[in-house]
C-alpha cells in the first residue's frame, strides 16, 4: 500500500470515528438533575405528568376529622407556644421558625420510636434517579423507618419558608413525595408544606408510570389556636397510622 493510499485510509477512519461520536452524542440525551429546594412547578411538570385533583372532597375526611384528643396539658402547651411566637412568625427566618415554633410541636408529637425503629430525619439527603431525570437534595423533615439512617420515608414536611419569601414549597414537596413513592414501590404518600404561619396537608397518588395526582387540604392558620390544635391532631394521627403500618410490615417480614 502506497503512502497516498495509507493516508486516504487514515482519513476515512477518522471520518468514521467522528461520525460515530456524533451519533453517540445525539442519541444519549443529558440527564438533568433537579434540586428539591429549587424545583419549580413548570420544571416538575416538564418531567412528570402531575395534576391537582379538585373533585374528591372526601379524601381528607379520615385524616382531618380524626378522633385524636387534645388534653389540657397539650392545649396549655400549644397556647403558651403560640403566645410566645404569634407576633414574630411573620418575620422569622427559616431557622427561627424551625427552632422556636415548629420543633417544639414536632417534639410534642414525638416522631420517634426505638421499638419500631422509626424517627424523624432533618436535612436528610434523598435521591431518585431515572433514565431521564434526577430528583435530589436535602429534605427538611421526613418521618422514616430507620434510626441511624433513613431506610424508607413515609411522611414529609416542606419547606419551613417564611411567609414573605416567594419560593413555592408545593412543587418541592411533590418532588420529594414522588421520589418516596417510587423508591418505596408504593402508590400513595402523605405530606405537608408550610409558608410562614400557613399549613397545607397533601396526599399524593401514583396513577400509572410517570403519572400522578395530588390533593390539597384547606389552609390551617397556625396563629389561630383552634387551627393549631388541628395541626397537632393531624400530625399525631399520621404518626400513629404510620407506626401501625410499620408494625404490620415488620410482622410479615
C-alpha positions in Angstrom: 0.0 0.0 0.0 1.4 3.3 -1.0 1.7 6.3 1.3 -1.0 8.0 -0.6 -3.4 5.0 -0.1 -2.5 4.8 3.6 -3.2 8.4 4.1 -6.6 8.0 2.4 -7.4 5.1 4.7 -6.5 7.1 7.8 -8.7 9.9 6.7 -11.6 7.6 6.1 -11.1 6.0 9.5 -11.0 9.4 11.2 -14.3 10.4 9.4 -16.0 7.2 10.6 -14.8 7.8 14.2 -16.1 11.4 14.1 -19.4 10.3 12.6 -19.8 7.6 15.3 -19.0 10.1 18.1 -21.6 12.5 16.6 -24.2 9.7 16.6 -23.4 8.8 20.2 -23.7 12.4 21.3 -27.1 12.8 19.6 -28.6 9.6 20.8 -27.7 9.9 24.5 -29.5 12.9 26.0 -28.2 14.7 29.1 -29.9 13.6 32.3 -30.9 16.7 34.2 -30.7 17.0 38.0 -33.4 18.9 39.9 -32.9 20.0 43.4 -35.8 19.7 45.8 -35.1 23.2 47.2 -35.2 24.8 43.8 -37.6 22.9 41.6 -40.5 24.9 40.2 -43.9 23.8 39.1 -43.0 24.2 35.4 -39.9 22.1 35.9 -41.7 19.4 37.7 -44.4 19.2 35.0 -41.7 19.0 32.3 -40.5 15.6 33.6 -43.7 14.0 35.1 -47.4 14.2 34.5 -49.0 15.6 37.6 -52.2 17.5 38.4 -54.1 18.5 41.4 -57.4 16.6 41.8 -60.1 19.2 42.7 -63.1 16.7 42.6 -62.6 14.4 45.6 -63.9 16.3 48.6 -63.8 13.4 51.0 -60.3 12.1 50.7 -59.1 14.1 53.8 -62.1 13.1 55.9 -60.4 10.3 57.9 -57.2 12.3 58.4 -58.5 15.8 59.2 -61.6 14.6 61.1 -59.7 12.2 63.3 -60.6 11.5 66.9 -57.2 12.4 68.5 -57.9 14.2 71.8 -56.1 17.4 72.7 -56.0 17.2 76.5 -55.5 20.1 78.9 -51.7 19.6 79.1 -51.4 19.7 75.3 -53.7 22.7 74.9 -51.8 24.6 77.5 -48.5 23.8 75.8 -49.8 25.0 72.4 -51.4 28.2 73.9 -48.1 29.2 75.5 -46.1 28.4 72.4 -48.5 30.5 70.3 -48.5 33.4 72.8 -44.7 33.5 72.6 -44.4 33.3 68.9 -47.5 34.7 67.3 -46.3 38.3 66.7 -42.9 37.1 65.2 -43.9 34.2 63.0 -44.3 36.5 60.0 -40.8 37.9 60.3 -38.9 34.7 61.4 -36.3 33.3 59.0 -36.3 29.6 58.3 -34.1 28.6 61.3 -36.0 30.8 63.7 -39.3 29.3 62.6 -38.0 25.8 63.0 -36.3 26.2 66.3 -38.8 28.5 68.1 -42.1 27.2 66.8 -42.0 24.1 64.7 -39.5 21.9 66.5 -41.4 22.1 69.9 -44.6 20.9 68.1 -42.7 18.0 66.4 -41.1 17.0 69.6 -44.5 17.1 71.4 -46.0 14.9 68.7 -42.9 12.7 69.2 -41.9 11.4 65.8 -39.6 8.8 67.4 -39.9 5.1 68.4 -36.9 3.0 69.3 -39.3 0.0 69.5 -40.4 0.4 65.9 -37.1 1.7 64.6 -38.6 4.8 63.1 -37.9 8.5 63.7 -37.9 12.0 62.1 -34.9 13.0 60.0 -34.0 16.6 59.4 -31.9 17.9 56.4 -31.5 14.3 55.2 -30.3 13.7 51.6 -32.8 11.9 49.3 -32.1 10.9 45.7 -34.4 9.4 43.0 -32.8 8.7 39.6 -34.4 7.7 36.3 -33.0 7.5 32.8 -34.5 10.9 32.0 -34.1 13.0 35.2 -32.8 13.0 38.8 -34.5 14.4 41.9 -32.0 15.1 44.6 -31.5 17.3 47.7 -31.8 17.7 51.4 -35.3 17.2 52.8 -36.4 19.5 55.6 -38.3 16.8 57.5 -39.3 13.2 56.9 -40.7 10.5 59.1 -38.8 7.4 58.1 -38.0 3.9 59.0 -34.5 3.6 60.4 -32.7 5.0 63.4 -29.1 5.6 62.3 -30.1 6.3 58.7 -33.3 6.7 56.7 -34.4 3.5 55.1 -38.0 4.1 54.0 -39.7 7.5 54.2 -43.4 7.7 54.9 -44.2 11.4 55.5 -42.7 14.7 54.5 -43.0 18.3 55.7 -41.6 21.0 53.5 -40.4 23.9 53.5 -40.2 25.9 56.6 -40.3 29.0 54.4 -41.0 32.4 55.9 -44.3 33.9 54.7 -42.7 36.8 52.8 -40.4 34.5 50.8 -41.7 34.0 47.2 -40.3 30.5 46.7 -43.1 28.0 46.3 -42.8 24.9 48.5 -45.6 22.9 46.8 -43.6 21.5 43.8 -40.7 20.9 46.1 -42.8 18.8 48.4 -44.4 17.0 45.5 -41.0 16.1 44.0 -40.0 14.6 47.4 -43.2 12.6 47.6 -42.9 11.3 44.1 -39.3 10.2 44.9 -40.5 8.3 48.0 -43.4 6.6 46.2 -41.1 5.3 43.6 -38.3 4.3 46.0 -40.8 2.6 48.3 -42.6 1.0 45.3 -45.9 2.2 46.7 -48.8 4.1 45.3 -49.6 6.8 47.9 -48.0 9.0 50.5 -48.8 12.0 52.7 -47.1 15.2 53.4 -47.5 18.9 54.4 -45.9 22.2 53.4 -45.6 25.4 55.4 -45.4 29.0 54.4 -44.9 31.1 57.4 -48.0 30.6 59.6 -49.9 28.6 57.0 -50.1 24.8 56.7 -51.5 22.7 53.9 -51.7 18.9 54.1 -51.2 16.9 50.9 -52.0 13.4 49.6 -50.2 12.1 46.5 -51.2 9.1 44.5 -49.4 7.3 41.6 -51.9 6.6 38.8 -49.5 4.9 36.3 -45.9 5.1 35.1 -44.8 8.7 35.5 -48.3 9.9 36.1 -49.6 11.3 39.5 -52.4 13.2 41.1 -52.4 15.1 44.4 -54.9 16.6 46.8 -54.6 19.7 48.9 -56.3 20.2 52.3 -57.9 23.5 53.3 -55.4 26.0 54.9 -54.6 25.8 58.6 -53.5 29.1 60.1 -51.2 28.2 62.9 -51.7 31.6 64.6 -55.3 30.5 65.4 -55.3 28.3 68.5 -58.1 26.1 67.2 -56.3 25.6 63.8 -53.1 24.9 65.7 -54.8 22.2 67.7 -56.0 20.8 64.4 -52.4 20.8 63.1 -51.3 18.9 66.2 -54.1 16.3 65.8 -53.3 15.8 62.2 -49.6 15.2 62.8 -50.4 12.9 65.7 -52.9 10.9 63.6 -50.5 10.4 60.7 -47.7 9.4 63.1 -49.8 6.8 64.8 -51.1 5.5 61.5 -47.5 5.1 60.1 -46.3 3.3 63.2 -49.2 0.8 62.9 -48.3 0.3 59.2 -44.6 -0.3 60.1 -45.6 -2.8 62.7 -47.7 -4.7 60.2 -44.8 -4.7 57.7 -42.4 -6.0 60.4 -44.9 -8.7 61.4 -44.9 -10.2 57.9 -41.2 -9.8 57.1 
